[in-house]
Structures are given as C-alpha cells and as structure tokens.
Amino acid sequence: MSYAGPSRTRTARTESTTARGTPTGRSTPPRRPTPEPAGDTDWQQVAIFGAGVALGIAVGAGAALLAAPRSGAETRAVLRARAGRLGRSGRRRGRDAWDDLRDEIRGVTRAIKRRKARRAAERDLHREVTLEVE
C-alpha cells in the first residue's frame, strides 16, 4: 500500500441553502501564501543548494582518496600520463578541426561564387529575351 499524503475531507457545512439547494452564506476559504513573482530568485535557497553541492563534492573527494587502489605517487604518475595523452589527442583533433573548418569555408565560398555566376547568367539571358521582344 502506498501513501498518497493526507486525505482531504470536507467538514459539514452549517450554511443555509436557497430554494435551489445552493449555499448562501459561504465562509471564506483559508488564505494561501501568494507565490513569488516569476522573475524573483530566492537567494537563500540558491545558497543552500550551493552549500549542499560543495559539501557533496568534498565528501566525494574524501571517499575517493580513502578508497583509492594506488598510492599517491602512483596515482599522480597515472594522471600525468593520461593528461599528456589527452593533450596530444586534443591538439591533433584541434588541427583536424581547423582543417575541416578551412575546407568547409572553401566549399561555401565556391558555392556562393557558383550561385552568383548562375544568377548573373540568368539576368543576362532575361535581358537578351526582353531585348528581342522589343
């Protein structure tokens, strides 16, 4: 069985009713707090969230240090080697990306030149046709 929260039960009303059976003397419902405008930020909630994130990072880092399978020197050596590999592959990918960008720009430039030439040819053809008609 699941819990769906408190049940809402209606209390018996002590109101008089009209001939149609509708209540006449309604009591006002309890006031609910008005929500904040959509543009406002509750900075206290943001600060609490930030503190929770920082605490989570600190606890996670501490647990990782305690549960590390290697010593500190071995871990640093592995991280240094991995950083070197990532740096080399990143530089390689960066060069490839610049080469790809250069090729793409050249292709777009050629396409624009072809489009301009085609439009100029169409204009010239249109001028010739209009001159022949006159």
Helices and strands as residue ranges (DSSP letters): H 43-66, H 72-133
